[in-house]
Amino acid sequence: MRSRYTAYVVGRADYLLATWHASHRPADVALPTGLKWLGLEVRTCRQVAADRAEVEFVARSTLNGRATRLHETSRFVREDGRWFYVDGDLH
């Protein structure tokens, strides 16, 4: 989760796509210009099976001076020793 957040901060769409599970991976990732990330708070992490986990987080940002907050519970799956983002539920 933290590495994907960092990829958003530094604008690494290639990393985001590489860590997105193939079953849900979009064709591309649009990173808005003017978006400034302010911080990530990981609220909970829980392993739901040997190769499945969930992470609840809040990411704060501003876009054109307006504060925004992304609160999500993300689902991850591990394949060949690597974790991939599958999808998430917004709160």
C-alpha positions as CSV (number, residue, x, y, z in Angstrom):
1,M,0.0,0.0,0.0
2,R,2.7,2.5,0.9
3,S,4.7,1.8,-2.3
4,R,1.5,2.5,-4.4
5,Y,0.9,5.7,-2.4
6,T,4.5,6.8,-3.1
7,A,4.0,6.0,-6.8
8,Y,1.0,8.3,-6.9
9,V,3.0,11.0,-5.1
10,V,5.9,10.9,-7.6
11,G,3.8,10.3,-10.6
12,R,4.8,6.7,-11.5
13,A,1.9,5.4,-13.5
14,D,4.1,2.6,-14.8
15,Y,4.6,1.3,-11.2
16,L,0.9,1.6,-10.4
17,L,0.0,-0.5,-13.5
18,A,2.7,-3.1,-12.7
19,T,1.3,-3.6,-9.2
20,W,-2.4,-3.8,-10.3
21,H,-3.7,-7.3,-10.6
22,A,-4.3,-8.3,-14.2
23,S,-7.9,-9.1,-13.5
24,H,-8.7,-5.5,-12.7
25,R,-5.9,-3.5,-14.3
26,P,-7.0,-0.5,-16.3
27,A,-5.4,0.2,-19.7
28,D,-3.8,3.3,-18.3
29,V,-3.7,5.5,-15.2
30,A,-4.5,9.2,-15.4
31,L,-2.6,11.2,-12.8
32,P,-4.2,14.7,-12.4
33,T,-2.0,17.7,-12.7
34,G,-2.1,20.0,-9.7
35,L,-2.8,17.2,-7.3
36,K,-0.5,17.4,-4.2
37,W,-0.5,14.4,-1.8
38,L,-0.2,15.4,1.9
39,G,-0.1,12.1,3.7
40,L,-1.1,8.5,4.1
41,E,-2.6,6.9,7.2
42,V,-2.9,3.1,7.2
43,R,-5.7,2.4,9.6
44,T,-5.9,-1.4,9.5
45,C,-4.2,-4.3,7.7
46,R,-5.6,-7.8,7.9
47,Q,-4.6,-11.0,6.2
48,V,-7.9,-12.7,5.2
49,A,-6.2,-15.8,3.7
50,A,-2.6,-17.0,3.0
51,D,-2.4,-14.9,-0.2
52,R,-5.1,-12.3,0.4
53,A,-5.1,-9.2,2.5
54,E,-7.1,-6.0,3.1
55,V,-5.7,-2.5,3.9
56,E,-7.9,0.3,5.2
57,F,-6.3,3.7,4.6
58,V,-6.9,7.4,4.4
59,A,-4.9,9.5,1.9
60,R,-5.1,13.3,2.1
61,S,-4.4,15.6,-0.8
62,T,-5.2,19.0,-2.3
63,L,-6.3,19.7,-5.9
64,N,-6.2,23.3,-7.0
65,G,-6.2,24.4,-3.4
66,R,-9.1,22.3,-2.4
67,A,-8.6,19.6,0.3
68,T,-9.6,16.0,-0.5
69,R,-9.5,12.8,1.3
70,L,-9.6,9.2,-0.1
71,H,-10.8,6.6,2.5
72,E,-10.7,3.1,1.1
73,T,-10.4,-0.5,2.1
74,S,-8.2,-2.1,-0.6
75,R,-8.0,-5.8,-1.5
76,F,-4.6,-7.3,-2.4
77,V,-3.6,-10.8,-3.6
78,R,-0.2,-12.4,-3.5
79,E,1.1,-14.3,-6.6
80,D,4.6,-15.6,-7.0
81,G,5.6,-13.8,-3.8
82,R,4.4,-10.4,-5.0
83,W,1.4,-8.4,-3.8
84,F,-1.0,-6.9,-6.3
85,Y,-3.8,-4.4,-5.8
86,V,-7.1,-5.9,-6.9
87,D,-9.8,-3.4,-6.0
88,G,-11.3,-1.5,-3.1
89,D,-14.4,-0.1,-1.4
90,L,-14.6,3.7,-0.7
91,H,-15.9,4.8,2.6
